[in-house]
Amino acid sequence: MCPEPPLAPASKDHLLQRGTGPTQQAYLDLTSGARHQAVYCPDLIWGACQIPEYARAVLRSVADLHQLPDDIEAGLDARLARARYLGEAYRTHDVLLGEQALLTAIEPAVMRAQLRHLLEVLDRPGLTVTVIPARARLRVYPGGGFTIYDGSRVETEGYAGPHTITGPDGVTLFQRAFDLLRDSAQGAPAARDFITCALRLI
Protein backbone atom coordinates (compact mmCIF):
# COMPACT_ATOMS: atom_id res chain seq x y z
CA MET A 1 0.00 0.00 0.00
CA CYS A 2 0.99 3.61 -0.51
CA PRO A 3 2.52 5.13 2.63
CA GLU A 4 0.83 7.94 4.51
CA PRO A 5 1.35 11.26 2.72
CA PRO A 6 4.74 12.56 3.90
CA LEU A 7 3.75 16.08 2.95
CA ALA A 8 0.51 18.03 3.09
CA PRO A 9 -0.23 20.23 0.08
CA ALA A 10 0.26 23.41 2.12
CA SER A 11 3.67 22.33 3.43
CA LYS A 12 4.93 21.06 0.09
CA ASP A 13 5.47 24.56 -1.23
CA HIS A 14 7.68 25.21 1.79
CA LEU A 15 9.54 21.95 1.13
CA LEU A 16 10.19 22.94 -2.48
CA GLN A 17 11.77 26.16 -1.28
CA ARG A 18 14.27 24.06 0.70
CA GLY A 19 15.61 22.69 -2.57
CA THR A 20 15.30 19.84 -5.02
CA GLY A 21 16.81 17.32 -2.59
CA PRO A 22 13.92 17.22 -0.06
CA THR A 23 11.31 17.38 -2.83
CA GLN A 24 12.81 14.53 -4.84
CA GLN A 25 13.27 12.47 -1.67
CA ALA A 26 9.53 12.85 -0.98
CA TYR A 27 8.77 11.47 -4.46
CA LEU A 28 11.23 8.63 -3.88
CA ASP A 29 9.42 7.75 -0.64
CA LEU A 30 6.11 7.67 -2.49
CA THR A 31 7.55 5.49 -5.26
CA SER A 32 9.07 3.01 -2.81
CA GLY A 33 5.69 2.41 -1.20
CA ALA A 34 3.59 2.18 -4.36
CA ARG A 35 2.72 -1.04 -6.15
CA HIS A 36 1.14 0.65 -9.16
CA GLN A 37 1.73 4.02 -10.78
CA ALA A 38 -0.24 5.52 -13.64
CA VAL A 39 1.95 8.29 -15.03
CA TYR A 40 1.12 10.98 -17.58
CA CYS A 41 4.04 13.00 -18.95
CA PRO A 42 2.97 15.26 -21.82
CA ASP A 43 6.28 17.02 -22.43
CA LEU A 44 9.15 15.39 -20.51
CA ILE A 45 10.49 11.84 -20.12
CA TRP A 46 9.25 10.23 -16.91
CA GLY A 47 11.67 10.70 -13.99
CA ALA A 48 12.29 6.99 -13.32
CA CYS A 49 13.43 6.56 -16.95
CA GLN A 50 15.73 9.59 -17.00
CA ILE A 51 19.50 9.41 -17.37
CA PRO A 52 21.64 11.59 -15.06
CA GLU A 53 22.44 14.27 -17.64
CA TYR A 54 18.79 14.68 -18.64
CA ALA A 55 17.55 14.70 -15.05
CA ARG A 56 20.18 17.26 -14.07
CA ALA A 57 19.03 19.61 -16.84
CA VAL A 58 15.39 19.26 -15.79
CA LEU A 59 16.15 19.86 -12.11
CA ARG A 60 18.33 22.84 -12.99
CA SER A 61 15.45 24.44 -14.88
CA VAL A 62 13.14 23.90 -11.88
CA ALA A 63 15.70 25.33 -9.46
CA ASP A 64 16.28 28.38 -11.66
CA LEU A 65 12.56 29.08 -12.02
CA HIS A 66 11.86 28.85 -8.29
CA GLN A 67 15.23 30.33 -7.24
CA LEU A 68 15.96 27.30 -5.09
CA PRO A 69 19.11 26.48 -3.11
CA ASP A 70 21.81 24.90 -5.30
CA ASP A 71 21.37 21.28 -4.24
CA ILE A 72 20.91 19.80 -7.69
CA GLU A 73 23.14 16.78 -6.99
CA ALA A 74 21.09 15.83 -3.92
CA GLY A 75 17.89 16.07 -5.95
CA LEU A 76 19.52 14.11 -8.74
CA ASP A 77 20.47 11.22 -6.45
CA ALA A 78 16.92 10.87 -5.15
CA ARG A 79 15.37 11.22 -8.61
CA LEU A 80 17.62 8.57 -10.18
CA ALA A 81 17.03 6.21 -7.25
CA ARG A 82 13.43 5.80 -8.42
CA ALA A 83 14.73 3.67 -11.30
CA ARG A 84 15.64 0.87 -8.86
CA TYR A 85 11.95 -0.02 -8.59
CA LEU A 86 11.52 -0.68 -12.31
CA GLY A 87 11.25 -4.38 -13.04
CA GLU A 88 10.34 -5.55 -9.55
CA ALA A 89 7.84 -8.39 -9.84
CA TYR A 90 5.08 -6.90 -7.71
CA ARG A 91 5.21 -3.36 -9.16
CA THR A 92 3.56 -2.04 -12.32
CA HIS A 93 4.15 1.29 -14.06
CA ASP A 94 1.72 2.46 -16.73
CA VAL A 95 3.48 5.40 -18.40
CA LEU A 96 1.73 7.61 -20.91
CA LEU A 97 4.02 9.98 -22.84
CA GLY A 98 3.00 12.80 -25.11
CA GLU A 99 5.00 12.74 -28.34
CA GLN A 100 6.34 16.15 -27.29
CA ALA A 101 8.18 14.41 -24.43
CA LEU A 102 10.37 12.75 -27.07
CA LEU A 103 11.05 16.06 -28.80
CA THR A 104 11.53 18.61 -26.02
CA ALA A 105 15.00 20.01 -26.60
CA ILE A 106 17.57 19.57 -23.87
CA GLU A 107 21.02 19.30 -25.48
CA PRO A 108 21.33 17.14 -28.61
CA ALA A 109 23.93 14.73 -27.18
CA VAL A 110 21.98 14.39 -23.93
CA MET A 111 18.67 13.89 -25.74
CA ARG A 112 20.15 11.19 -27.98
CA ALA A 113 21.48 9.32 -24.94
CA GLN A 114 18.16 9.75 -23.15
CA LEU A 115 16.11 8.34 -26.01
CA ARG A 116 18.49 5.39 -26.43
CA HIS A 117 18.10 4.66 -22.73
CA LEU A 118 14.34 4.83 -23.05
CA LEU A 119 14.50 2.23 -25.83
CA GLU A 120 16.57 -0.01 -23.54
CA VAL A 121 14.09 0.06 -20.65
CA LEU A 122 10.91 -0.49 -22.69
CA ASP A 123 11.04 -4.24 -22.07
CA ARG A 124 11.41 -4.03 -18.29
CA PRO A 125 8.86 -6.28 -16.53
CA GLY A 126 5.88 -4.35 -15.25
CA LEU A 127 6.65 -1.26 -17.33
CA THR A 128 4.20 -0.24 -20.05
CA VAL A 129 5.04 2.83 -22.14
CA THR A 130 2.56 4.27 -24.62
CA VAL A 131 2.86 7.44 -26.71
CA ILE A 132 0.15 9.92 -27.67
CA PRO A 133 0.92 11.10 -31.22
CA ALA A 134 1.06 14.87 -31.59
CA ARG A 135 -1.75 14.75 -34.15
CA ALA A 136 -3.91 12.24 -32.29
CA ARG A 137 -7.56 13.06 -31.76
CA LEU A 138 -7.99 13.44 -28.02
CA ARG A 139 -11.12 12.62 -26.03
CA VAL A 140 -10.05 15.05 -23.28
CA TYR A 141 -7.84 18.17 -23.30
CA PRO A 142 -4.17 17.33 -22.59
CA GLY A 143 -3.67 19.13 -19.26
CA GLY A 144 -0.47 18.94 -17.19
CA GLY A 145 1.48 15.92 -16.05
CA PHE A 146 0.45 13.82 -13.06
CA THR A 147 1.01 10.50 -11.33
CA ILE A 148 -1.62 8.31 -9.67
CA TYR A 149 -0.24 6.13 -6.87
CA ASP A 150 -2.14 2.90 -6.16
CA GLY A 151 -5.39 4.50 -7.30
CA SER A 152 -5.58 6.54 -4.09
CA ARG A 153 -3.29 9.57 -4.44
CA VAL A 154 -2.47 11.98 -7.25
CA GLU A 155 0.61 14.17 -7.52
CA THR A 156 0.51 16.96 -10.08
CA GLU A 157 3.39 19.22 -11.11
CA GLY A 158 3.40 22.65 -12.69
CA TYR A 159 4.82 26.15 -12.43
CA ALA A 160 3.20 26.58 -9.01
CA GLY A 161 5.01 23.49 -7.69
CA PRO A 162 3.70 20.07 -6.65
CA HIS A 163 0.12 19.53 -5.55
CA THR A 164 -1.38 16.50 -3.80
CA ILE A 165 -4.91 15.15 -4.30
CA THR A 166 -6.23 12.37 -2.06
CA GLY A 167 -10.01 12.95 -2.08
CA PRO A 168 -11.85 10.10 -3.84
CA ASP A 169 -13.64 12.42 -6.28
CA GLY A 170 -10.40 14.11 -7.29
CA VAL A 171 -8.55 10.82 -7.74
CA THR A 172 -11.43 9.41 -9.79
CA LEU A 173 -11.37 12.48 -12.03
CA PHE A 174 -7.65 12.05 -12.77
CA GLN A 175 -8.08 8.33 -13.39
CA ARG A 176 -10.83 9.10 -15.88
CA ALA A 177 -8.60 11.65 -17.61
CA PHE A 178 -5.76 9.11 -17.74
CA ASP A 179 -8.03 6.49 -19.31
CA LEU A 180 -9.32 8.95 -21.91
CA LEU A 181 -5.80 10.08 -22.80
CA ARG A 182 -4.64 6.48 -23.09
CA ASP A 183 -7.41 5.83 -25.62
CA SER A 184 -5.48 8.12 -27.99
CA ALA A 185 -2.08 6.52 -27.30
CA GLN A 186 -0.14 3.86 -29.16
CA GLY A 187 1.83 1.12 -27.43
CA ALA A 188 4.62 -1.19 -28.56
CA PRO A 189 5.85 -1.51 -31.24
CA ALA A 190 4.48 1.92 -32.21
CA ALA A 191 6.00 3.53 -29.09
CA ARG A 192 9.41 2.16 -30.07
CA ASP A 193 8.93 3.57 -33.57
CA PHE A 194 8.10 7.03 -32.18
CA ILE A 195 11.26 7.02 -30.06
CA THR A 196 13.40 5.83 -32.99
CA CYS A 197 11.91 8.54 -35.21
CA ALA A 198 12.64 11.20 -32.57
CA LEU A 199 16.25 9.99 -32.44
CA ARG A 200 16.60 10.55 -36.18
CA LEU A 201 15.39 14.15 -35.81
CA ILE A 202 18.12 15.18 -33.38
C-alpha positions as CSV (number, residue, x, y, z in Angstrom):
1,M,0.0,0.0,0.0
2,C,1.0,3.6,-0.5
3,P,2.5,5.1,2.6
4,E,0.8,7.9,4.5
5,P,1.4,11.3,2.7
6,P,4.7,12.6,3.9
7,L,3.8,16.1,2.9
8,A,0.5,18.0,3.1
9,P,-0.2,20.2,0.1
10,A,0.3,23.4,2.1
11,S,3.7,22.3,3.4
12,K,4.9,21.1,0.1
13,D,5.5,24.6,-1.2
14,H,7.7,25.2,1.8
15,L,9.5,22.0,1.1
16,L,10.2,22.9,-2.5
17,Q,11.8,26.2,-1.3
18,R,14.3,24.1,0.7
19,G,15.6,22.7,-2.6
20,T,15.3,19.8,-5.0
21,G,16.8,17.3,-2.6
22,P,13.9,17.2,-0.1
23,T,11.3,17.4,-2.8
24,Q,12.8,14.5,-4.8
25,Q,13.3,12.5,-1.7
26,A,9.5,12.9,-1.0
27,Y,8.8,11.5,-4.5
28,L,11.2,8.6,-3.9
29,D,9.4,7.7,-0.6
30,L,6.1,7.7,-2.5
31,T,7.5,5.5,-5.3
32,S,9.1,3.0,-2.8
33,G,5.7,2.4,-1.2
34,A,3.6,2.2,-4.4
35,R,2.7,-1.0,-6.2
36,H,1.1,0.6,-9.2
37,Q,1.7,4.0,-10.8
38,A,-0.2,5.5,-13.6
39,V,2.0,8.3,-15.0
40,Y,1.1,11.0,-17.6
41,C,4.0,13.0,-19.0
42,P,3.0,15.3,-21.8
43,D,6.3,17.0,-22.4
44,L,9.2,15.4,-20.5
45,I,10.5,11.8,-20.1
46,W,9.2,10.2,-16.9
47,G,11.7,10.7,-14.0
48,A,12.3,7.0,-13.3
49,C,13.4,6.6,-17.0
50,Q,15.7,9.6,-17.0
51,I,19.5,9.4,-17.4
52,P,21.6,11.6,-15.1
53,E,22.4,14.3,-17.6
54,Y,18.8,14.7,-18.6
55,A,17.5,14.7,-15.0
56,R,20.2,17.3,-14.1
57,A,19.0,19.6,-16.8
58,V,15.4,19.3,-15.8
59,L,16.1,19.9,-12.1
60,R,18.3,22.8,-13.0
61,S,15.4,24.4,-14.9
62,V,13.1,23.9,-11.9
63,A,15.7,25.3,-9.5
64,D,16.3,28.4,-11.7
65,L,12.6,29.1,-12.0
66,H,11.9,28.8,-8.3
67,Q,15.2,30.3,-7.2
68,L,16.0,27.3,-5.1
69,P,19.1,26.5,-3.1
70,D,21.8,24.9,-5.3
71,D,21.4,21.3,-4.2
72,I,20.9,19.8,-7.7
73,E,23.1,16.8,-7.0
74,A,21.1,15.8,-3.9
75,G,17.9,16.1,-5.9
76,L,19.5,14.1,-8.7
77,D,20.5,11.2,-6.5
78,A,16.9,10.9,-5.2
79,R,15.4,11.2,-8.6
80,L,17.6,8.6,-10.2
81,A,17.0,6.2,-7.3
82,R,13.4,5.8,-8.4
83,A,14.7,3.7,-11.3
84,R,15.6,0.9,-8.9
85,Y,12.0,0.0,-8.6
86,L,11.5,-0.7,-12.3
87,G,11.2,-4.4,-13.0
88,E,10.3,-5.6,-9.5
89,A,7.8,-8.4,-9.8
90,Y,5.1,-6.9,-7.7
91,R,5.2,-3.4,-9.2
92,T,3.6,-2.0,-12.3
93,H,4.1,1.3,-14.1
94,D,1.7,2.5,-16.7
95,V,3.5,5.4,-18.4
96,L,1.7,7.6,-20.9
97,L,4.0,10.0,-22.8
98,G,3.0,12.8,-25.1
99,E,5.0,12.7,-28.3
100,Q,6.3,16.1,-27.3
101,A,8.2,14.4,-24.4
102,L,10.4,12.8,-27.1
103,L,11.1,16.1,-28.8
104,T,11.5,18.6,-26.0
105,A,15.0,20.0,-26.6
106,I,17.6,19.6,-23.9
107,E,21.0,19.3,-25.5
108,P,21.3,17.1,-28.6
109,A,23.9,14.7,-27.2
110,V,22.0,14.4,-23.9
111,M,18.7,13.9,-25.7
112,R,20.1,11.2,-28.0
113,A,21.5,9.3,-24.9
114,Q,18.2,9.7,-23.2
115,L,16.1,8.3,-26.0
116,R,18.5,5.4,-26.4
117,H,18.1,4.7,-22.7
118,L,14.3,4.8,-23.1
119,L,14.5,2.2,-25.8
120,E,16.6,0.0,-23.5
121,V,14.1,0.1,-20.7
122,L,10.9,-0.5,-22.7
123,D,11.0,-4.2,-22.1
124,R,11.4,-4.0,-18.3
125,P,8.9,-6.3,-16.5
126,G,5.9,-4.3,-15.2
127,L,6.6,-1.3,-17.3
128,T,4.2,-0.2,-20.1
129,V,5.0,2.8,-22.1
130,T,2.6,4.3,-24.6
131,V,2.9,7.4,-26.7
132,I,0.1,9.9,-27.7
133,P,0.9,11.1,-31.2
134,A,1.1,14.9,-31.6
135,R,-1.7,14.7,-34.1
136,A,-3.9,12.2,-32.3
137,R,-7.6,13.1,-31.8
138,L,-8.0,13.4,-28.0
139,R,-11.1,12.6,-26.0
140,V,-10.0,15.1,-23.3
141,Y,-7.8,18.2,-23.3
142,P,-4.2,17.3,-22.6
143,G,-3.7,19.1,-19.3
144,G,-0.5,18.9,-17.2
145,G,1.5,15.9,-16.0
146,F,0.4,13.8,-13.1
147,T,1.0,10.5,-11.3
148,I,-1.6,8.3,-9.7
149,Y,-0.2,6.1,-6.9
150,D,-2.1,2.9,-6.2
151,G,-5.4,4.5,-7.3
152,S,-5.6,6.5,-4.1
153,R,-3.3,9.6,-4.4
154,V,-2.5,12.0,-7.2
155,E,0.6,14.2,-7.5
156,T,0.5,17.0,-10.1
157,E,3.4,19.2,-11.1
158,G,3.4,22.7,-12.7
159,Y,4.8,26.1,-12.4
160,A,3.2,26.6,-9.0
161,G,5.0,23.5,-7.7
162,P,3.7,20.1,-6.6
163,H,0.1,19.5,-5.5
164,T,-1.4,16.5,-3.8
165,I,-4.9,15.2,-4.3
166,T,-6.2,12.4,-2.1
167,G,-10.0,13.0,-2.1
168,P,-11.8,10.1,-3.8
169,D,-13.6,12.4,-6.3
170,G,-10.4,14.1,-7.3
171,V,-8.5,10.8,-7.7
172,T,-11.4,9.4,-9.8
173,L,-11.4,12.5,-12.0
174,F,-7.7,12.0,-12.8
175,Q,-8.1,8.3,-13.4
176,R,-10.8,9.1,-15.9
177,A,-8.6,11.7,-17.6
178,F,-5.8,9.1,-17.7
179,D,-8.0,6.5,-19.3
180,L,-9.3,8.9,-21.9
181,L,-5.8,10.1,-22.8
182,R,-4.6,6.5,-23.1
183,D,-7.4,5.8,-25.6
184,S,-5.5,8.1,-28.0
185,A,-2.1,6.5,-27.3
186,Q,-0.1,3.9,-29.2
187,G,1.8,1.1,-27.4
188,A,4.6,-1.2,-28.6
189,P,5.8,-1.5,-31.2
190,A,4.5,1.9,-32.2
191,A,6.0,3.5,-29.1
192,R,9.4,2.2,-30.1
193,D,8.9,3.6,-33.6
194,F,8.1,7.0,-32.2
195,I,11.3,7.0,-30.1
196,T,13.4,5.8,-33.0
197,C,11.9,8.5,-35.2
198,A,12.6,11.2,-32.6
199,L,16.3,10.0,-32.4
200,R,16.6,10.5,-36.2
201,L,15.4,14.1,-35.8
202,I,18.1,15.2,-33.4
